[in-house]
């Protein structure tokens, strides 16, 4: 019997190891098909690349010359006459219908490497995959010595599930420089994203130069610097300097657009109206319906909305453009003319979300507009605005795209919808035969906390990695031809710098990348997380910050029948051991291991927990006050 129990114990351990072992090939996003062979390819000190002479090949070759040479020290040369090149990049002239415009076929033998694609974009993504086949040290920003630079023998066929694979970067709430935006692009293309959505305007700042409207950037791009919890800041005083912010000139935008294009990324501009427009109203108060708007200031993070009654919020200051004011449409025509000229992408995003209506309800101009146009509700007033704006956008040769609120009150047939309030709006829009991009808060809002609020930068909701990985852009019952793809959204109210932007994006950006590129049938959480752990090492080598919150315990506090506090610790991933203390000391793997619900000692004030994988600490030391747990238990 003892031998049987021991054997069962060994099987249990092997099961845990199997569930959590890192896969041999850790490619993110998961390719369509992989066939592994035997043996390895050894990168020589002199690498000869054979590539087509195509203007769009600059960055494809650049990855090999820069990223590969930088870490390995190999000399990378380009030759179309070498008899036996190390790496072949081959354009098929659209002969391979299976892989489309962005797909590729990658072959690694013991002697050489060949990547085939129909278009340069496919070769670019094939090279990104090739980088993931080499040891993690290939991502180093400096030379790594004494390494065997090998890649496994493998055949890969790969192409994206969706054409729209995006990340939204909010550069309005906190301004990020041109160089930082370039850095964000460089990071996202590693995982085959092809769309950068720039949120350029909001209550906290107008970030785009508009010639003929200089106050948008002279006034609207600057506020008072505050740190702490956004939305709770004290209102700025008149003597505090309004010198925090910035904007992009036309030349900046042209440079960013070209930089993105070379990396096969489109940039989607967003001008968020009619709500979220305080920076524009402060710059030009005549755009408001509300008397006294000339006394407003660009928001620095003080409270300007009452959300206690849900959405739409009740505005404490009027942050909307006035739909009854013809000056607004003249203003938007000037703005959209220049946006259309600067951004070659076919869509312009016009926002439309969270527009408060309480100031409109008090406006005589709005009442007169409703009577004139036969509008019966504030939603129809916004719909009137959206339809007029759509005509402006289309007159510039662009397609109209907005958040799912633009569905309310009616929507023009050619408008596209970005569904953020869950997937409901996207389903409704697709059934009305509108094009849809899915970016639901449920899975894709990467400004949300990644673990317990006791340790994460506090915001109003949480989104753990495993939930992000559940993202499915095509809901049941929806015709997939209307779903263009999906994206994750990084709002930056609580994101003050680039390192924190990285922390919020990765690894949840890996989960969304796989959801929009890989076949639905190939998604598997345990396999994916094994790959993520390998990519933690790659991100370390690349000096890209990321969150290890996936290792943090999930705290649940309840009260027993006799009124005692009971604490349960859950885990997001398999293979972890949790160790804890109640005595204010710092636990390690010599402390008690969590095996079931805990009842704290009578006078304990703090529960500290840390996670281990074997003998290696992998999680953060979390200090959870007992008083906090009692408060949570009382709310249940």
C-alpha positions as CSV (number, residue, x, y, z in Angstrom):
1,X,0.0,0.0,0.0
2,X,2.8,2.4,0.9
3,X,4.5,1.7,-2.5
4,X,1.2,2.3,-4.3
5,X,0.7,5.6,-2.5
6,X,4.3,6.6,-3.3
7,X,3.7,5.8,-7.0
8,X,0.5,7.8,-7.0
9,X,2.4,10.7,-5.4
10,X,5.1,10.5,-8.2
11,X,2.3,10.6,-10.8
12,X,0.8,13.6,-9.2
13,X,4.1,15.4,-9.3
14,X,4.7,14.5,-12.9
15,X,1.2,15.8,-13.8
16,X,1.9,19.2,-12.2
17,X,5.3,19.3,-14.0
18,X,3.6,18.4,-17.3
19,X,1.0,21.1,-16.8
20,X,3.6,23.8,-16.1
21,X,6.6,22.7,-18.1
22,X,7.8,25.3,-20.7
23,X,7.3,24.1,-24.2
24,X,10.3,23.3,-26.4
25,X,9.1,25.9,-28.9
26,X,7.7,29.0,-27.3
27,X,6.4,31.0,-30.2
28,X,3.9,33.8,-29.5
29,X,1.5,34.1,-31.1
30,X,1.1,30.4,-31.8
31,X,1.7,29.6,-35.5
32,X,-0.9,27.8,-37.7
33,X,1.3,24.7,-38.2
34,X,4.6,23.5,-36.8
35,X,6.5,20.4,-37.7
36,X,9.7,19.8,-35.7
37,X,12.7,17.8,-37.1
38,X,15.9,16.5,-35.5
39,X,19.0,18.5,-35.1
40,X,19.8,22.2,-34.9
41,X,21.0,25.1,-37.0
42,X,24.1,26.8,-35.8
43,X,24.5,30.5,-36.6
44,X,27.9,31.1,-38.2
45,X,30.0,34.2,-37.4
46,X,29.5,35.4,-41.0
47,X,25.8,35.3,-42.0
48,X,25.0,35.9,-45.7
49,X,21.4,37.0,-46.4
50,X,19.9,36.6,-49.8
51,X,16.8,38.9,-50.1
52,X,14.7,40.4,-52.9
53,X,15.5,44.0,-53.9
54,X,12.3,45.6,-52.7
55,X,11.9,49.0,-51.1
56,X,9.7,47.5,-48.3
57,X,12.5,45.0,-47.4
58,X,14.6,47.7,-45.6
59,X,13.2,46.9,-42.1
60,X,13.1,43.1,-42.7
61,X,16.8,43.1,-43.4
62,X,17.3,45.6,-40.7
63,X,16.0,43.2,-38.0
64,X,18.6,40.7,-39.0
65,X,21.4,43.3,-39.3
66,X,20.6,45.0,-36.0
67,X,18.9,42.7,-33.6
68,X,20.7,39.6,-34.6
69,X,24.2,41.1,-35.0
70,X,23.9,43.2,-31.8
71,X,23.6,40.2,-29.5
72,X,25.4,37.5,-31.4
73,X,28.3,39.5,-32.8
74,X,27.8,37.7,-36.1
75,X,28.6,39.8,-39.2
76,X,25.4,40.1,-41.4
77,X,26.0,40.8,-45.1
78,X,23.5,41.0,-48.0
79,X,24.3,39.2,-51.2
80,X,22.1,38.0,-54.0
81,X,24.9,36.1,-55.8
82,X,26.2,33.9,-53.0
83,X,25.8,30.2,-53.9
84,X,24.9,29.0,-50.4
85,X,23.4,31.9,-48.3
86,X,22.8,31.4,-44.6
87,X,19.3,32.9,-44.7
88,X,17.1,33.2,-47.8
89,X,14.2,35.6,-47.9
90,X,11.9,34.7,-50.8
91,X,8.9,36.6,-52.2
92,X,6.4,34.2,-53.9
93,X,4.8,36.9,-56.1
94,X,1.4,36.0,-54.5
95,X,1.7,32.4,-55.6
96,X,0.8,30.9,-52.2
97,X,-2.9,31.7,-51.6
98,X,-2.9,29.8,-48.3
99,X,-0.8,32.4,-46.4
100,X,-2.2,35.6,-47.9
101,X,-0.5,39.0,-47.6
102,X,0.9,38.7,-44.0
103,X,1.6,34.9,-43.8
104,X,4.9,33.1,-44.2
105,X,6.6,29.7,-44.4
106,X,9.7,29.3,-42.3
107,X,12.1,26.4,-42.9
108,X,15.1,25.8,-40.6
109,X,17.5,23.0,-41.5
110,X,20.9,22.1,-40.1
111,X,22.5,24.0,-43.0
112,X,20.3,27.1,-43.6
113,X,17.1,29.1,-43.1
114,X,14.5,30.0,-45.7
115,X,11.5,32.3,-45.2
116,X,8.9,32.5,-48.0
117,X,6.0,35.0,-48.2
118,X,3.8,36.6,-50.7
119,X,4.6,40.1,-49.5
120,X,7.4,41.8,-47.5
121,X,5.0,42.0,-44.5
122,X,5.0,38.2,-44.4
123,X,8.8,38.0,-44.5
124,X,8.9,40.6,-41.6
125,X,6.7,38.4,-39.4
126,X,8.7,35.3,-40.4
127,X,11.8,37.0,-39.2
128,X,10.1,37.9,-35.9
129,X,9.3,34.2,-35.5
130,X,12.9,33.2,-36.3
131,X,14.1,35.5,-33.5
132,X,12.0,33.5,-31.1
133,X,13.7,30.2,-32.2
134,X,17.1,31.4,-31.1
135,X,18.1,31.5,-27.3
136,X,16.5,34.3,-25.3
137,X,19.9,36.0,-25.2
138,X,19.3,37.0,-28.8
139,X,17.1,39.8,-27.4
140,X,20.0,41.3,-25.5
141,X,20.7,45.0,-26.2
142,X,24.5,44.3,-25.9
143,X,26.9,41.6,-27.1
144,X,26.6,38.2,-25.5
145,X,29.7,36.1,-25.5
146,X,30.3,32.3,-25.2
147,X,26.9,31.3,-26.6
148,X,25.9,28.6,-29.0
149,X,23.4,30.4,-31.3
150,X,21.3,27.5,-32.3
151,X,17.8,27.2,-33.6
152,X,15.8,23.9,-33.8
153,X,15.1,22.3,-37.2
154,X,11.5,23.1,-37.9
155,X,8.9,23.8,-40.6
156,X,6.4,26.5,-39.9
157,X,3.4,27.6,-41.8
158,X,1.7,30.7,-40.4
159,X,-0.8,33.5,-41.3
160,X,-3.0,35.7,-39.2
161,X,-6.6,35.0,-38.3
162,X,-7.5,38.7,-38.4
163,X,-6.3,41.7,-40.4
164,X,-6.8,44.1,-37.5
165,X,-4.4,43.3,-34.7
166,X,-4.2,46.4,-32.6
167,X,-3.0,48.2,-29.5
168,X,-4.4,51.5,-28.4
169,X,-2.0,53.9,-26.7
170,X,-3.6,56.9,-24.9
171,X,-1.1,59.7,-25.4
172,X,-3.7,62.3,-24.2
173,X,-4.1,61.6,-20.5
174,X,-0.3,61.5,-20.1
175,X,1.8,62.7,-23.0
176,X,4.4,60.3,-24.5
177,X,7.1,61.6,-26.7
178,X,7.7,60.8,-30.4
179,X,10.6,58.5,-29.4
180,X,8.5,56.7,-26.8
181,X,5.8,56.0,-29.4
182,X,8.4,54.6,-31.6
183,X,9.6,52.4,-28.8
184,X,6.0,51.2,-28.3
185,X,5.8,50.3,-32.0
186,X,9.1,48.4,-31.8
187,X,7.8,46.3,-28.8
188,X,4.4,45.5,-30.4
189,X,5.7,44.3,-33.7
190,X,7.7,41.6,-31.9
191,X,4.3,39.9,-31.5
192,X,2.9,40.7,-34.9
193,X,0.6,43.6,-34.1
194,X,-0.1,45.7,-37.1
195,X,-2.3,48.6,-35.8
196,X,-1.4,51.4,-33.4
197,X,-4.5,53.4,-32.3
198,X,-3.4,56.8,-31.0
199,X,-5.9,58.4,-28.6
200,X,-4.8,62.0,-29.4
201,X,-7.4,64.2,-27.7
202,X,-9.2,64.2,-24.3
203,X,-10.0,66.4,-21.3
204,X,-6.4,66.3,-20.2
205,X,-4.7,67.3,-23.4
206,X,-5.0,68.0,-27.2
207,X,-1.9,66.4,-28.7
208,X,-2.0,67.2,-32.4
209,X,-1.0,70.4,-34.1
210,X,-3.8,71.9,-36.2
211,X,-2.7,74.8,-38.3
212,X,-5.1,77.7,-38.1
213,X,-6.2,76.6,-34.6
214,X,-3.1,77.4,-32.6
215,X,-4.7,77.5,-29.1
216,X,-5.3,73.8,-29.3
217,X,-1.7,73.2,-28.6
218,X,-0.7,76.6,-27.0
219,X,-3.4,76.1,-24.3
220,X,-5.0,72.7,-24.8
221,X,-1.8,70.6,-24.7
222,X,-0.8,71.7,-21.2
223,X,-2.0,71.1,-17.6
224,X,-0.7,71.1,-14.0
225,X,1.4,68.1,-13.1
226,X,-0.2,65.9,-10.4
227,X,0.7,62.5,-9.0
228,X,-1.3,60.2,-6.9
229,X,-4.7,58.7,-7.7
230,X,-6.1,60.2,-10.9
231,X,-9.6,61.5,-10.5
232,X,-9.1,62.5,-6.9
233,X,-6.6,65.3,-7.3
234,X,-7.3,68.7,-5.8
235,X,-8.2,71.3,-8.4
236,X,-5.2,73.3,-9.6
237,X,-4.8,76.8,-8.2
238,X,-4.3,79.8,-10.5
239,X,-0.6,80.1,-9.5
240,X,0.3,76.5,-10.3
241,X,2.3,76.3,-13.6
242,X,0.5,74.7,-16.6
243,X,3.6,73.3,-18.1
244,X,3.0,69.5,-18.1
245,X,2.1,67.9,-21.4
246,X,3.2,68.3,-25.0
247,X,2.0,67.7,-28.6
248,X,3.0,66.3,-32.0
249,X,3.8,68.7,-34.9
250,X,2.8,67.7,-38.4
251,X,6.4,66.7,-39.0
252,X,6.4,64.5,-35.9
253,X,3.3,62.7,-37.2
254,X,4.8,62.2,-40.7
255,X,7.9,60.7,-39.0
256,X,5.8,58.4,-36.8
257,X,3.6,57.3,-39.7
258,X,6.7,56.5,-41.8
259,X,8.4,54.7,-38.9
260,X,5.3,52.6,-38.4
261,X,4.9,51.9,-42.2
262,X,8.4,50.6,-42.4
263,X,7.4,48.1,-39.7
264,X,4.1,47.2,-41.4
265,X,2.0,49.1,-38.9
266,X,-0.9,51.4,-39.6
267,X,-1.6,54.3,-37.2
268,X,-5.3,55.0,-36.5
269,X,-5.8,58.5,-35.2
270,X,-8.6,59.2,-32.7
271,X,-10.1,62.7,-32.2
272,X,-12.6,62.0,-29.3
273,X,-15.8,64.1,-29.6
274,X,-18.4,65.3,-28.6
275,X,-17.5,64.3,-25.1
276,X,-14.0,64.1,-23.7
277,X,-13.4,67.5,-25.3
278,X,-12.5,69.7,-22.4
279,X,-9.0,70.6,-23.8
280,X,-10.7,71.8,-27.0
281,X,-13.3,73.7,-25.1
282,X,-10.7,75.4,-22.9
283,X,-8.8,76.4,-26.1
284,X,-12.0,77.7,-27.9
285,X,-14.8,78.2,-25.4
286,X,-17.2,79.2,-28.2
287,X,-17.4,75.5,-29.1
288,X,-19.4,74.9,-25.9
289,X,-23.2,75.1,-25.3
290,X,-22.6,76.3,-21.8
291,X,-22.1,80.0,-20.6
292,X,-18.9,80.4,-18.5
293,X,-16.9,77.8,-20.4
294,X,-14.2,80.5,-20.8
295,X,-13.5,79.9,-17.1
296,X,-12.7,76.2,-17.5
297,X,-9.2,74.8,-17.5
298,X,-7.5,71.7,-19.0
299,X,-8.1,68.8,-16.6
300,X,-5.1,67.7,-14.5
301,X,-6.9,64.8,-12.9
302,X,-9.4,66.5,-10.6
303,X,-13.0,65.1,-10.5
304,X,-15.1,66.4,-13.3
305,X,-17.7,63.7,-13.6
306,X,-20.2,62.1,-11.2
307,X,-20.3,58.4,-12.0
308,X,-22.5,57.4,-9.0
309,X,-25.5,57.0,-11.3
310,X,-23.7,54.9,-13.9
311,X,-23.2,55.8,-17.6
312,X,-23.5,58.3,-19.1
313,X,-22.0,60.3,-16.2
314,X,-23.3,63.6,-14.8
315,X,-20.9,66.3,-15.8
316,X,-19.6,68.7,-13.1
317,X,-18.1,70.8,-15.9
318,X,-19.3,70.7,-19.5
319,X,-16.6,68.8,-21.5
320,X,-18.7,68.5,-24.6
321,X,-18.8,70.2,-28.0
322,X,-22.2,71.7,-28.8
323,X,-24.1,69.9,-31.5
324,X,-26.3,72.9,-32.0
325,X,-23.4,75.2,-32.8
326,X,-22.4,75.6,-36.5
327,X,-18.9,76.7,-35.4
328,X,-18.4,73.2,-34.1
329,X,-18.8,71.7,-37.5
330,X,-16.5,74.3,-39.1
331,X,-13.9,73.5,-36.4
332,X,-14.3,69.7,-37.0
333,X,-13.9,70.2,-40.8
334,X,-10.6,72.0,-40.2
335,X,-9.4,69.3,-37.8
336,X,-10.5,66.4,-40.0
337,X,-8.9,67.9,-43.1
338,X,-5.5,67.9,-41.5
339,X,-6.0,64.6,-39.7
340,X,-6.9,63.0,-43.1
341,X,-3.8,64.5,-44.7
342,X,-1.4,63.4,-42.0
343,X,-2.7,59.8,-41.5
344,X,-2.9,57.6,-44.6
345,X,-4.9,54.9,-42.8
346,X,-8.4,54.5,-44.2
347,X,-10.2,55.1,-40.9
348,X,-10.5,58.1,-38.6
349,X,-11.7,57.3,-35.1
350,X,-14.1,60.0,-33.7
351,X,-14.7,58.7,-30.2
352,X,-18.3,59.2,-29.2
353,X,-18.0,57.5,-25.8
354,X,-19.2,58.6,-22.4
355,X,-20.8,61.8,-23.5
356,X,-22.7,63.5,-20.6
357,X,-26.0,65.0,-21.6
358,X,-27.0,67.0,-18.5
359,X,-25.6,70.4,-19.8
360,X,-27.3,69.7,-23.2
361,X,-30.6,69.2,-21.3
362,X,-30.3,72.8,-20.0
363,X,-29.3,74.4,-23.3
364,X,-31.7,76.6,-25.2
365,X,-29.7,76.0,-28.3
366,X,-30.1,72.2,-28.0
367,X,-33.8,72.6,-27.3
368,X,-34.1,74.7,-30.5
369,X,-32.1,72.1,-32.5
370,X,-34.4,69.3,-31.2
371,X,-37.5,71.2,-32.3
372,X,-36.0,72.0,-35.7
373,X,-34.8,68.5,-36.5
374,X,-37.6,66.5,-34.8
375,X,-35.2,65.0,-32.2
376,X,-36.9,63.3,-29.3
377,X,-34.0,62.4,-26.9
378,X,-30.4,63.4,-26.0
379,X,-29.3,60.2,-27.7
380,X,-30.8,61.4,-30.9
381,X,-29.1,64.7,-30.4
382,X,-25.7,62.9,-30.3
383,X,-26.8,60.8,-33.3
384,X,-27.5,64.0,-35.2
385,X,-23.9,65.2,-34.3
386,X,-22.4,61.8,-35.3
387,X,-24.1,61.8,-38.7
388,X,-23.0,65.3,-39.5
389,X,-19.4,64.4,-38.4
390,X,-19.5,61.3,-40.6
391,X,-20.2,63.4,-43.6
392,X,-17.2,65.5,-42.8
393,X,-15.0,62.5,-42.3
394,X,-16.2,60.9,-45.6
395,X,-15.7,64.1,-47.5
396,X,-12.0,63.7,-46.6
397,X,-11.9,60.3,-48.2
398,X,-11.9,58.4,-44.9
399,X,-14.1,55.9,-43.2
400,X,-15.9,56.8,-40.0
401,X,-15.2,54.7,-36.8
402,X,-16.4,55.3,-33.2
403,X,-16.9,53.6,-29.9
404,X,-20.1,51.6,-29.5
405,X,-22.1,54.6,-28.1
406,X,-22.5,55.8,-31.7
407,X,-25.1,53.1,-32.1
408,X,-27.5,55.0,-29.8
409,X,-30.0,57.0,-31.7
410,X,-29.3,55.5,-35.0
411,X,-26.1,55.0,-37.1
412,X,-25.3,55.7,-40.7
413,X,-24.9,52.5,-42.8
414,X,-21.2,53.0,-43.6
415,X,-20.0,53.7,-40.1
416,X,-17.8,51.1,-38.3
417,X,-18.0,50.4,-34.6
418,X,-15.3,49.7,-32.0
419,X,-17.0,47.7,-29.2
420,X,-15.7,48.4,-25.8
421,X,-18.6,48.0,-23.3
422,X,-18.2,44.2,-23.5
423,X,-19.1,42.5,-26.8
424,X,-22.8,43.5,-26.8
425,X,-22.3,46.6,-29.0
426,X,-20.2,44.7,-31.4
427,X,-22.8,42.0,-31.8
428,X,-25.5,44.5,-32.4
429,X,-23.4,46.4,-34.9
430,X,-22.5,43.2,-36.8
431,X,-26.1,42.1,-37.0
432,X,-26.8,45.5,-38.5
433,X,-24.0,44.7,-41.1
434,X,-21.5,47.3,-39.8
435,X,-17.8,46.5,-39.6
436,X,-16.7,45.9,-36.1
437,X,-13.4,45.9,-34.1
438,X,-13.7,44.1,-30.8
439,X,-11.9,45.8,-27.8
440,X,-14.1,44.8,-24.8
441,X,-13.3,45.9,-21.3
442,X,-14.0,42.3,-20.3
443,X,-10.8,41.0,-21.8
444,X,-8.8,43.8,-23.5
445,X,-8.6,46.9,-21.2
446,X,-5.0,46.6,-20.2
447,X,-5.1,49.7,-18.0
448,X,-7.0,47.6,-15.4
449,X,-5.2,46.1,-12.4
450,X,-3.5,42.8,-13.0
451,X,-3.6,41.5,-9.4
452,X,-4.9,42.5,-6.0
453,X,-5.5,46.2,-5.4
454,X,-3.4,46.0,-2.3
455,X,-0.2,45.8,-4.5
456,X,-1.3,47.1,-7.9
457,X,-1.6,50.7,-8.9
458,X,-5.2,51.2,-8.0
459,X,-7.9,51.7,-10.7
460,X,-11.5,50.8,-10.7
461,X,-11.3,47.3,-12.1
462,X,-9.1,44.2,-12.5
463,X,-8.1,42.0,-15.5
464,X,-5.8,39.1,-14.9
465,X,-3.8,37.4,-17.6
466,X,-5.9,34.3,-17.9
467,X,-9.0,36.4,-18.4
468,X,-7.3,38.3,-21.2
469,X,-6.4,35.0,-22.9
470,X,-10.1,34.1,-23.1
471,X,-10.6,37.0,-25.6
472,X,-12.6,35.7,-28.6
473,X,-13.2,38.4,-31.2
474,X,-16.0,36.6,-33.0
475,X,-19.0,36.0,-30.6
476,X,-21.3,33.1,-31.1
477,X,-24.0,33.7,-33.7
478,X,-22.1,36.6,-35.4
479,X,-21.1,36.5,-39.0
480,X,-17.3,36.6,-38.9
481,X,-17.1,38.7,-42.1
482,X,-18.2,41.8,-40.1
483,X,-15.5,41.3,-37.5
484,X,-12.3,43.0,-38.7
485,X,-10.3,41.9,-35.6
486,X,-9.5,43.1,-32.2
487,X,-7.3,45.2,-30.0
488,X,-6.2,45.9,-26.4
489,X,-6.5,49.4,-25.0
490,X,-4.0,51.1,-22.7
491,X,-5.7,54.2,-21.2
492,X,-3.1,56.2,-19.3
493,X,-4.9,58.1,-16.5
494,X,-2.7,56.2,-14.0
495,X,0.2,55.6,-16.4
496,X,2.8,58.3,-15.8
497,X,5.9,57.0,-17.7
498,X,7.0,54.6,-20.3
499,X,8.3,51.9,-18.0
500,X,4.8,51.7,-16.4
501,X,3.2,51.6,-19.9
502,X,5.4,48.5,-20.6
503,X,4.4,47.0,-17.3
504,X,0.7,47.4,-18.1
505,X,1.0,46.1,-21.7
506,X,3.0,42.9,-21.1
507,X,2.3,40.1,-20.7
508,X,-1.4,40.8,-21.3
509,X,-0.4,42.1,-24.7
510,X,0.9,38.6,-25.4
511,X,-2.5,37.1,-24.7
512,X,-4.3,39.5,-27.0
513,X,-1.7,39.0,-29.7
514,X,-2.4,35.2,-29.7
515,X,-6.2,35.9,-29.7
516,X,-6.1,38.0,-32.9
517,X,-3.4,36.1,-34.8
518,X,-3.6,32.4,-34.0
519,X,-6.3,29.8,-35.0
520,X,-9.0,29.6,-32.4
521,X,-8.6,25.9,-32.1
522,X,-4.9,26.2,-31.2
523,X,-5.5,28.3,-28.1
524,X,-4.6,26.5,-24.9
525,X,-4.0,28.3,-21.6
526,X,-1.5,25.9,-20.0
527,X,0.6,25.8,-23.2
528,X,0.4,29.5,-23.6
529,X,1.5,30.2,-20.1
530,X,4.5,27.9,-20.5
531,X,5.4,30.1,-23.4
532,X,4.9,33.3,-21.5
533,X,7.4,32.1,-18.8
534,X,10.0,31.7,-21.6
535,X,9.2,35.1,-22.9
536,X,9.7,36.6,-19.5
537,X,13.3,35.8,-20.0
538,X,13.2,37.4,-23.5
539,X,11.7,40.5,-22.1
540,X,14.3,40.6,-19.4
541,X,17.1,40.4,-22.0
542,X,15.4,43.1,-24.1
543,X,15.1,45.3,-21.0
544,X,11.3,45.6,-21.5
545,X,9.4,45.9,-18.3
546,X,6.5,43.5,-17.6
547,X,4.2,42.3,-14.8
548,X,4.7,39.1,-12.9
549,X,1.3,39.5,-11.3
550,X,0.2,36.2,-12.7
551,X,2.1,34.5,-9.9
552,X,0.3,36.6,-7.2
553,X,-2.3,34.8,-5.0
554,X,-6.0,35.6,-5.3
555,X,-7.4,36.6,-1.9
556,X,-10.9,35.7,-0.9
557,X,-12.2,36.8,2.6
558,X,-15.4,35.4,4.1
559,X,-16.9,34.9,7.5
560,X,-17.6,31.5,9.0
561,X,-20.9,30.6,10.6
562,X,-19.5,31.7,14.0
563,X,-18.3,35.0,12.7
564,X,-14.6,34.3,12.3
565,X,-12.6,35.7,9.4
566,X,-11.6,33.0,6.9
567,X,-9.0,33.6,4.1
568,X,-8.8,31.5,1.0
569,X,-5.8,31.8,-1.4
570,X,-6.3,30.8,-5.0
571,X,-3.8,30.6,-7.9
572,X,-4.0,31.7,-11.5
573,X,-1.5,29.1,-12.7
574,X,-0.6,25.6,-11.8
575,X,2.6,24.5,-10.2
576,X,2.9,27.2,-7.5
577,X,3.3,26.8,-3.8
578,X,2.2,29.7,-1.5
579,X,4.0,30.3,1.8
580,X,2.7,32.7,4.4
581,X,3.2,34.4,7.8
582,X,1.0,36.2,10.3
583,X,3.9,37.3,12.6
584,X,5.0,40.3,10.5
585,X,8.1,38.5,9.3
586,X,8.9,37.8,5.6
587,X,7.9,34.3,4.6
588,X,10.0,32.1,2.3
589,X,9.8,28.4,1.4
590,X,10.7,27.4,5.0
591,X,7.5,28.9,6.3
592,X,4.1,27.3,6.5
593,X,2.8,26.3,3.0
594,X,-0.8,27.2,2.2
595,X,-3.0,24.0,2.0
596,X,-6.4,25.3,2.8
597,X,-8.5,28.2,4.2
598,X,-6.8,30.2,7.0
599,X,-8.2,31.7,10.1
600,X,-5.8,34.4,11.4
601,X,-4.6,34.4,15.0
602,X,-6.7,36.6,17.3
603,X,-4.4,39.7,17.4
604,X,-2.7,39.3,14.0
605,X,-2.5,42.5,11.9
606,X,-0.8,41.3,8.7
607,X,-0.8,38.3,6.4
608,X,2.2,38.1,4.2
609,X,2.3,35.7,1.2
610,X,4.9,34.8,-1.4
611,X,4.7,32.3,-4.3
612,X,7.4,29.8,-5.2
613,X,8.0,27.4,-8.1
614,X,10.0,24.6,-6.5
615,X,12.7,26.4,-4.6
616,X,12.6,29.5,-6.6
617,X,10.5,32.6,-5.6
618,X,8.5,33.8,-8.6
619,X,5.9,36.1,-7.1
620,X,6.0,39.4,-5.2
621,X,6.0,39.6,-1.4
622,X,2.4,40.7,-0.7
623,X,1.5,42.3,2.7
624,X,-2.2,42.1,3.2
625,X,-3.6,43.9,6.3
626,X,-6.1,41.8,8.3
627,X,-8.3,44.9,8.6
628,X,-8.5,45.0,4.8
629,X,-9.6,41.4,4.6
630,X,-12.2,42.0,7.4
631,X,-13.6,44.9,5.3
632,X,-13.9,42.7,2.2
633,X,-15.6,39.9,4.2
634,X,-18.1,42.4,5.6
635,X,-19.1,43.4,2.0
636,X,-20.0,39.8,1.0
